[in-house]
Amino acid sequence: MTPVAHAAMQDTPSSACRLTAPTHAGRVREAYIALHEEFSRWTPSDAFRHTFRASVVEELQRRSNSQGRISVLEVGCGHGTWALEMYEQVPRADERIEYLGIDFTEPRIELGRVRMAEHTSASFLVADCEQFQPRQRFDVILGIEVISHVERRKYRQWLERWFSWLAPGGTVIIIDKDRFTKHALRLSWDVFKRRWLPRSMTARPYYFPEHFGDYAETIYYPSFASLRRMAIRMGYTARPLVEHRFFRAMFLDRPTEA
């Protein structure tokens, strides 16, 4: 994502000043920083953990049986929730995994470093995915509830960048909710009510409390069917989805080069 566009004063011929509106990515960053304390106390639901273990953990265990050290990049790693889960679930993870988590919110990265301090093969970096230039290719790239904060017109750009970061035979794993699940439709209704209806006509939101409203408005759940078709046209091969309740996990592989 691009860095937040901070309010900036720009000179004009009349010496007037105007404010630069935040980009979509800037609004995402601002929302996560504003809610940092609450997100730092967040724990995944059982359904979310099940999806992660049935996709990411099983993929890492499969790879650990057939190759040496596995290089993992997590885009939008937040405060290290899934890094910690990974290291707890994969046997001898410190020997088998070389992990890098990137996120463009510094407070979350700082907390991730604290939580994972005992795992010397894990590192964290404040970085913007749209500007990040990795020094290596990765065996596995994780995007966990990340695509839902990306504008749909940028899906191709993100998938192309991830493809170029994968080692031959590497895999992107995207975990999110599909646009057409009941969860996504209810969230869309919450956002519609907040944006267009008088407060007196809005019932209690399905999912997020009122002060999460700006955060909720940054979410665009993807259509996994459309993502899959786009990825295949770009040269990925796609495996069957892992599905559990509202969650979907998609595996996109970069073919092994001849």
N, C-alpha and C positions, 0 to 999 in steps of 0.2 A: 504494500500500500504506500501511497505518497505521504510524506510527513504532513502533520497538521498545518493548515494555512493559518498562522496566527494573525490576529487583527493587525494590519500594517498601515502605517501612514504613508500615503503616496503624494508627491508634489504634483500640483496641477498648475497650468498657466495662471489661474486666478488665485493661487495660494490656498485654495480650498483643500480639504482632506476628505478621504472616504475610507471605509473599512473594507478589507478584502474578506469576502464570505468564505467560511471553511469549506473545503472539499468534502465529498462523502467520506473519504478515508479520514479526514481531519475530525469529522463528527464522531466516527467510530472511536478514534483515539481519545478524544475528549470525554466520551461517555464512559470508557473503561477507566480512565484516570479518576473521574468523578465518583465512580462506584467501586474504586479499588478496595476499600475496607470491607465492603460487603462481599465482593467476589473472593477476597482472600479467605473468607470463612466458608466458601461454597464447597460442597462435596457432590460428586456425580450421583445420579439416581442409579438404582440397581439395573435398570434397562440400559442406561448409558454404559455402565461398567461391563455388562454382558456383551454389548456390541463391541467395545474396545478389546475385550479379551478374545472374543471369537474372530476378530479380524487382525488387529495389530499383534497381540501376544502370540497367536498361533502362527502368523507369518514369520515373526522373529524366531520362534522355536523351530519352525521348519527350516529356515535358512541356517540356523546355528548347527543343524545336523549335517549340512552339506558344504558349508564354507567357513572361513575363519571369522575374524572380527567383522561385525556388521556396522556400517556407517549409517547413522540415522539423523535426518534433519527434521525437526518439527517446526513448521511455520505457524506463527501465532501461538507460541507455547504457553503464554500466560504466566501464571505463577508456579508452574511445574507440576501440576496435578497429574498429568498423564505420564510425564517423565518418571515420577515417583512410582506410579502404578506399574509402569514397564519394568523398572528395576526390581520391584518386589515380586513380579510374576514370572520373569524369565530367569531360570536357574543360572547362576554364575554370570549375572548380567554385566558386572564390572569387567569381566574378562572377555565377554562376547560382544559387547556393544560399545561403540564410540558415538556418543550422542551430542548433538548441537541443537539447542533451542533458540529461536529468534523471535523477538516481539518488539513492536515499536513503542511500548509503554515501559518506561524505565522502572517505575515502582514495582511492576509485576516481575520484571527480570531480576531485580534485586531480591525479591522474596523467593523466586525460583532458585537462585544461587544459595540462599540460606537453607532451603529445604533439601537441596541435593548436595550439600557441602561434603558429606562423607563419601560420595561417589566420584572418584577422581577421573573417571572416563566420561563424565558429563560436563558440558560447559554451556553457558548462556551468553547471548549477545544482544544488545539493543540494536535492532536493524529493521529497516523498511524492506519488505519483500520485493517491492517494485524497483528498488535500487541495489539490493544485496547482490554481491558478486562472490560466490563461493570459491574457495581455493581448491576444492576437490569435487569429485562427483560422489553421489550417495547411493547406497543400496536401497534405502527406504526413505521416502519423504512423506510426512504426515501433515494433513490439513484437517484438523478436528474442530468443527464448528468455526471454520474460517471462510469458506466459500460463501456462506450465508451473509457475510459482511462485505462481499465484493459485488460491485455493480455488474449486472449481467453482461453488459457490453465489454467487460474486461475478462470474461472467462477464458477466451482464447489466449489472450496475452499471458495469463497466469499459467495455463496448461502448457503453453510453449516454453515458458521459462522453466517450469518444473521438468519438462522432458529433457531440456538441455543440461539440467543439473543431475540427472540420473545416470548412474553407471549402466552399461549394457546389461540387460537382465534385471535392472532395478524396478522398483514398484512405488507408485504413488498410492496412498490410501487416504481416501476422503471419507470422513464421517460427518454426517449432518442429518437434518430432517428434510424430507422431500416437500416440494412446493404444494403437493396435492394431498398431504396427510391432514387429518382433522386438526392436529396441533397447529400446522401452518395456517390453515383457514381461520381458526379461532384467533390466532395472533393478528392476522390481517384485519379481522373485524374489530379487535381492540384498538389497533392503530387508526382505523377509519373513524371509530367513535371519538377517540381523543382529538383527532384532527378536525372533524367536521360537525360534530354534534354538540349542542350546549351541555355543560356539565350536569344540568338537571335531568338530562335525558340519557346519560351514560350510566349503565349498570357497572357493578364491580368487574374489573378486568378478569379474564380467564387465568392469566399467567403472571403478569408482572405488576407490582404495585405502581401507584401513580408516579413516584419519583424515578421509575425506570423508563418512563415514556420516551425520552430522547434516545436511550439505548435501543428500545424496541423498534423505533423508526429507522434504525440503520440495518435492519435484518431483511434480506431478500432470499428466502429459501430457494434452492435450486431445483430444477427438474432433473432428476438423475438420468432419465431416459435421454434428455437432450444433451446432458454432459457426456454421456457415454457415446452418443453418435458423433459429437464434436471431437472427442478424444480419438476415436477410431480413425476419423478422417485425417488426423494429425500424425498418425503412425503408431499410436498406442495399441496394445491389445487389451481387451477388457474381459475380466472374469465375472462369474455370477455375483450378484450382490449378497452381502450378509444383511439380513433384515430382522429387526427385533422391535416390536411395538412401533414407535414413531421414528426410530433411527434406521439409517441406511449406511452401509460401509461399502465403498466401491474400490476395487483393485484395478489400477491402470498400469500395465507393464510396458517397459521399453524393451523391444526385442533384443536378443543377443546378437551383436554384430558378427557377421561372417568373418 
